[in-house]
Amino acid sequence: MNRAIEKSMGNSAPSASAAPAQDVGPLVEKYLACPRSHAPLRVSGDVISCPKSDFAGAIRDGVAMMMPQTQVSFFDDKFEVMQAGHDESEGEWTFCYAQQAKLLSSYLRPGQVILDVGCGPSLPYQKPQGALVIGLEYSFRSIRPNQMVDLRVYGSATEIPMADASVDIVVCFYSIHHMVGDTKAATRANVTRAFHEFGRVLKTGGILFVFEMTPLSLFFWAQRLLWNTVRRLMPGKLDMYFWSARALTELGWNALPEGSQLEKVFFGASAFTMFPPMFSLPWIKIPRLLYPLDAKLYKWRIPG
């Protein structure tokens, strides 16, 4: 088990530009794989198939449909509000996004294959020219308008439709806490499976960037005691579970390949920075001083 290196970051903000439109079929065949067998895929018209399994997908509105469109996502009816909040270049941007996007961009290079898990309708960072960004999203309505990734994929992080050791960088911008199940145990199983998948698709020497909000003590214990009950009483409403730094660290070390190295980075902001604590209610703003979560990066490097 490796010790975490803890750092602090300052403020800055990059810009983002849309990726050029590309033919989806060849990209699917080149970069994606069957989510079940991990074998190469075939594309015929709008049909995606796997010669080694009974998997059947499709291309719809330029999106590679790698799971049935029967899943309901928390973001299906909220992505436009989320996008508007990000476009303001204030609020959560000044709180932590600017710092995080700057740090992430310093690791991105031409020629890399970058998998953005839970990318939503846009990217908060600059895609380097010559790199390829694949956006994997559980909400079809959220991924469909995203023109900043090169390949839009509707699918699950628990069954990533890519081959082993095919990705240079995996990015999770506040997506881990949305991988919830009906109980805390089911939620842990989802996140554990996702981390196993991250380790499987990353190349040796590849990097996993997990940007997350970690709860302060009182919030953490209240969530731990009440989450199952609230989730049962409000199905489909409580779509977040925030992991403690210790729990997420242990989960990553247990699920990722042995010898993976972890670095933690903490992101600070003025206690009086005003921002919306809930992106779906952008008009409600509070000072950083009252927010019960800390912004952190967990950066794992796969050995090799």
C-alpha positions as CSV (number, residue, x, y, z in Angstrom):
1,M,0.0,0.0,0.0
2,N,1.5,3.4,-1.0
3,R,1.3,6.5,1.0
4,A,-0.6,9.5,-0.4
5,I,1.3,12.7,-1.3
6,E,-0.8,15.7,-0.2
7,K,-0.6,19.0,-2.0
8,S,-2.4,22.3,-2.5
9,M,-3.3,24.1,-5.7
10,G,-3.9,27.7,-6.7
11,N,-6.5,29.3,-9.0
12,S,-6.6,29.5,-12.8
13,A,-9.1,28.7,-15.6
14,P,-8.6,27.2,-19.1
15,S,-11.0,27.5,-22.0
16,A,-12.6,24.7,-23.9
17,S,-13.4,24.3,-27.6
18,A,-15.6,21.8,-29.5
19,A,-14.1,18.8,-31.2
20,P,-14.7,18.4,-34.9
21,A,-17.4,16.1,-36.0
22,Q,-16.2,12.6,-37.1
23,D,-17.8,9.5,-38.6
24,V,-19.0,7.5,-35.7
25,G,-18.8,4.0,-37.2
26,P,-15.1,3.8,-37.7
27,L,-14.4,5.3,-34.3
28,V,-16.6,2.6,-32.7
29,E,-14.8,-0.2,-34.4
30,K,-11.4,1.3,-33.6
31,Y,-11.8,2.3,-30.0
32,L,-14.7,0.5,-28.5
33,A,-15.2,-3.1,-27.5
34,C,-18.0,-5.4,-26.4
35,P,-18.9,-4.5,-22.8
36,R,-19.4,-8.3,-22.1
37,S,-16.5,-10.1,-23.9
38,H,-14.3,-7.1,-24.5
39,A,-13.9,-8.3,-28.1
40,P,-13.8,-6.0,-31.2
41,L,-17.1,-4.7,-32.5
42,R,-18.6,-4.6,-35.9
43,V,-20.7,-1.7,-37.2
44,S,-23.2,-2.2,-40.1
45,G,-25.2,0.9,-40.8
46,D,-26.5,1.9,-37.4
47,V,-26.2,-1.5,-35.8
48,I,-23.3,-2.4,-33.5
49,S,-22.6,-6.1,-32.9
50,C,-20.1,-8.4,-31.3
51,P,-19.1,-11.6,-33.2
52,K,-18.2,-13.3,-29.9
53,S,-21.3,-12.6,-27.8
54,D,-25.0,-11.8,-28.2
55,F,-24.4,-8.0,-27.5
56,A,-26.4,-5.7,-29.8
57,G,-25.9,-2.0,-29.8
58,A,-26.8,0.9,-32.1
59,I,-25.8,4.4,-33.2
60,R,-28.4,7.0,-32.5
61,D,-28.0,10.7,-33.1
62,G,-24.3,10.1,-33.4
63,V,-24.1,8.4,-30.0
64,A,-22.9,4.8,-29.6
65,M,-25.6,3.1,-27.6
66,M,-23.8,0.5,-25.6
67,M,-26.7,-0.4,-23.3
68,P,-30.5,-0.4,-23.6
69,Q,-32.1,3.0,-23.4
70,T,-34.3,1.9,-20.5
71,Q,-32.2,3.3,-17.7
72,V,-33.3,6.5,-16.0
73,S,-30.6,8.9,-15.0
74,F,-30.7,11.7,-12.4
75,F,-29.3,14.0,-15.2
76,D,-31.9,13.3,-17.9
77,D,-33.8,16.4,-17.0
78,K,-31.1,18.4,-15.3
79,F,-28.2,18.6,-17.8
80,E,-29.3,21.9,-19.2
81,V,-29.3,23.6,-15.8
82,M,-25.9,22.0,-15.1
83,Q,-24.6,23.4,-18.3
84,A,-25.9,26.9,-17.7
85,G,-24.2,26.9,-14.3
86,H,-20.9,25.9,-15.8
87,D,-21.1,28.5,-18.6
88,E,-21.3,31.3,-16.0
89,S,-17.6,30.8,-15.2
90,E,-18.4,31.5,-11.5
91,G,-19.8,29.6,-8.6
92,E,-18.4,26.1,-8.6
93,W,-15.9,27.2,-11.3
94,T,-14.2,29.7,-8.9
95,F,-14.6,27.3,-6.0
96,C,-12.6,24.4,-7.5
97,Y,-13.2,23.7,-11.2
98,A,-10.7,26.2,-12.5
99,Q,-7.9,24.8,-10.3
100,Q,-8.8,21.2,-11.2
101,A,-9.1,21.8,-15.0
102,K,-5.7,23.5,-15.0
103,L,-4.1,20.6,-13.2
104,L,-5.7,18.0,-15.4
105,S,-4.8,19.8,-18.6
106,S,-1.1,19.7,-17.6
107,Y,-1.2,15.9,-18.0
108,L,-3.0,15.7,-21.3
109,R,-0.9,15.2,-24.5
110,P,-1.5,14.8,-28.2
111,G,-1.9,11.1,-29.2
112,Q,-3.5,10.1,-25.9
113,V,-6.8,8.2,-25.6
114,I,-8.8,9.9,-22.8
115,L,-11.9,8.3,-21.3
116,D,-14.1,10.9,-19.5
117,V,-16.6,9.0,-17.3
118,G,-19.8,10.9,-16.6
119,C,-18.8,13.7,-18.9
120,G,-22.3,15.2,-19.3
121,P,-23.0,17.8,-22.0
122,S,-19.5,19.4,-22.0
123,L,-16.0,19.3,-20.7
124,P,-14.5,21.7,-18.1
125,Y,-11.0,21.3,-19.5
126,Q,-9.1,21.9,-22.8
127,K,-8.7,18.8,-25.0
128,P,-5.2,18.8,-26.6
129,Q,-5.0,18.8,-30.3
130,G,-4.3,15.3,-31.6
131,A,-5.8,13.5,-28.5
132,L,-9.0,11.6,-28.7
133,V,-11.6,12.0,-25.9
134,I,-14.3,9.4,-25.4
135,G,-17.2,10.5,-23.3
136,L,-19.0,7.7,-21.4
137,E,-22.3,8.8,-19.9
138,Y,-25.2,7.0,-18.2
139,S,-27.6,9.7,-19.3
140,F,-28.4,9.7,-23.0
141,R,-30.1,13.1,-22.9
142,S,-26.9,14.5,-21.3
143,I,-24.3,13.0,-23.6
144,R,-26.3,13.7,-26.9
145,P,-25.5,17.4,-27.0
146,N,-21.9,17.1,-26.1
147,Q,-19.8,18.3,-29.1
148,M,-16.6,18.6,-27.1
149,V,-15.8,14.9,-27.1
150,D,-14.7,12.9,-30.2
151,L,-16.9,9.8,-29.5
152,R,-20.1,9.9,-27.4
153,V,-20.9,6.7,-25.7
154,Y,-24.1,5.9,-23.8
155,G,-23.0,3.2,-21.3
156,S,-22.1,2.3,-17.8
157,A,-18.8,2.6,-15.9
158,T,-19.5,-0.8,-14.4
159,E,-19.2,-2.3,-17.9
160,I,-16.9,-0.1,-19.9
161,P,-17.2,-0.9,-23.6
162,M,-13.4,-0.8,-24.3
163,A,-10.6,-3.3,-24.6
164,D,-8.1,-4.1,-21.9
165,A,-5.2,-1.6,-21.7
166,S,-6.6,0.7,-24.3
167,V,-6.8,4.0,-22.5
168,D,-4.1,6.5,-21.4
169,I,-6.1,8.7,-19.1
170,V,-9.4,8.1,-17.2
171,V,-11.2,11.2,-15.9
172,C,-14.0,11.2,-13.4
173,F,-15.2,14.8,-12.7
174,Y,-17.6,14.3,-9.8
175,S,-19.1,11.2,-11.3
176,I,-18.2,8.7,-8.6
177,H,-20.7,10.0,-6.0
178,H,-23.5,9.5,-8.6
179,M,-22.8,5.7,-9.0
180,V,-25.5,4.8,-6.5
181,G,-27.6,1.7,-5.9
182,D,-30.6,1.1,-3.7
183,T,-28.5,0.7,-0.6
184,K,-25.0,1.7,0.6
185,A,-23.9,-1.9,0.0
186,A,-25.1,-1.8,-3.6
187,T,-23.5,1.6,-4.0
188,R,-20.1,0.2,-2.8
189,A,-20.5,-2.7,-5.3
190,N,-21.1,-0.3,-8.2
191,V,-18.1,1.9,-7.4
192,T,-15.9,-1.1,-6.7
193,R,-16.8,-2.6,-10.1
194,A,-16.2,0.8,-11.8
195,F,-12.7,1.0,-10.3
196,H,-12.0,-2.6,-11.4
197,E,-13.0,-1.5,-14.9
198,F,-10.8,1.6,-14.7
199,G,-7.8,-0.6,-13.9
200,R,-8.7,-3.0,-16.7
201,V,-8.9,-0.4,-19.5
202,L,-5.9,1.8,-18.4
203,K,-2.6,1.1,-20.0
204,T,0.5,0.4,-17.9
205,G,1.6,3.9,-16.7
206,G,-1.9,5.2,-17.3
207,I,-3.5,7.7,-14.9
208,L,-6.9,7.7,-13.2
209,F,-8.1,11.2,-12.1
210,V,-11.0,11.1,-9.6
211,F,-12.2,14.6,-8.7
212,E,-14.6,14.3,-5.7
213,M,-16.2,16.2,-2.8
214,T,-15.3,14.5,0.5
215,P,-17.6,15.0,3.5
216,L,-16.6,16.6,6.7
217,S,-17.1,14.6,9.8
218,L,-20.6,15.6,10.9
219,F,-22.0,15.4,7.3
220,F,-20.3,12.0,6.8
221,W,-21.8,10.4,9.9
222,A,-25.3,11.8,9.2
223,Q,-25.1,10.4,5.6
224,R,-23.9,7.0,6.9
225,L,-26.8,6.7,9.4
226,L,-29.6,8.1,7.2
227,W,-28.7,7.3,3.6
228,N,-30.4,3.9,3.2
229,T,-33.6,5.2,4.8
230,V,-33.8,8.4,2.7
231,R,-33.0,6.5,-0.4
232,R,-35.8,4.1,0.3
233,L,-38.3,6.9,1.0
234,M,-37.2,9.1,-2.0
235,P,-36.4,6.6,-4.8
236,G,-34.9,8.4,-7.8
237,K,-34.3,11.6,-5.8
238,L,-31.3,10.9,-3.7
239,D,-28.7,10.3,-6.4
240,M,-25.5,11.0,-4.5
241,Y,-23.3,9.2,-1.9
242,F,-20.2,11.1,-0.9
243,W,-17.2,8.9,0.1
244,S,-14.8,9.7,2.9
245,A,-11.2,10.2,1.9
246,R,-10.2,7.0,3.7
247,A,-13.0,4.9,2.2
248,L,-12.3,6.0,-1.4
249,T,-8.6,5.5,-0.9
250,E,-9.0,2.0,0.4
251,L,-11.5,1.1,-2.3
252,G,-9.1,2.3,-5.0
253,W,-6.1,0.4,-3.6
254,N,-8.1,-2.8,-3.4
255,A,-9.7,-2.6,-6.8
256,L,-6.9,-1.2,-9.0
257,P,-3.9,-3.3,-10.0
258,E,-1.4,-4.0,-7.3
259,G,1.3,-1.4,-7.1
260,S,-0.8,1.5,-8.2
261,Q,0.5,4.8,-6.8
262,L,-1.8,7.4,-5.2
263,E,-1.4,11.1,-5.0
264,K,-4.0,13.3,-3.2
265,V,-4.4,16.9,-4.1
266,F,-6.5,19.3,-2.0
267,F,-8.2,22.4,-3.5
268,G,-8.8,25.5,-1.5
269,A,-11.0,28.5,-1.8
270,S,-11.7,31.6,0.2
271,A,-14.2,30.9,3.1
272,F,-16.4,33.7,1.6
273,T,-16.5,32.4,-2.0
274,M,-20.1,32.3,-3.0
275,F,-21.3,29.3,-5.1
276,P,-24.4,27.1,-5.6
277,P,-24.0,23.9,-3.4
278,M,-26.5,22.1,-5.7
279,F,-26.0,22.5,-9.4
280,S,-29.7,21.9,-10.0
281,L,-30.6,25.0,-8.0
282,P,-28.0,27.5,-9.3
283,W,-29.9,30.5,-7.8
284,I,-29.2,29.3,-4.3
285,K,-25.7,30.3,-3.2
286,I,-23.8,29.9,0.0
287,P,-20.3,30.9,1.2
288,R,-17.6,28.2,1.1
289,L,-17.5,28.5,4.9
290,L,-20.9,26.7,5.3
291,Y,-20.3,24.0,2.7
292,P,-19.8,20.5,4.4
293,L,-17.6,19.1,1.7
294,D,-14.0,19.5,0.6
295,A,-12.8,19.3,-3.0
296,K,-10.1,16.7,-3.6
297,L,-8.3,14.9,-6.4
298,Y,-7.4,11.2,-6.0
299,K,-4.8,10.5,-8.8
300,W,-3.8,6.9,-9.3
301,R,-1.0,5.8,-11.7
302,I,-1.1,2.2,-12.9
303,P,2.2,0.4,-12.5
304,G,4.3,-0.4,-15.5
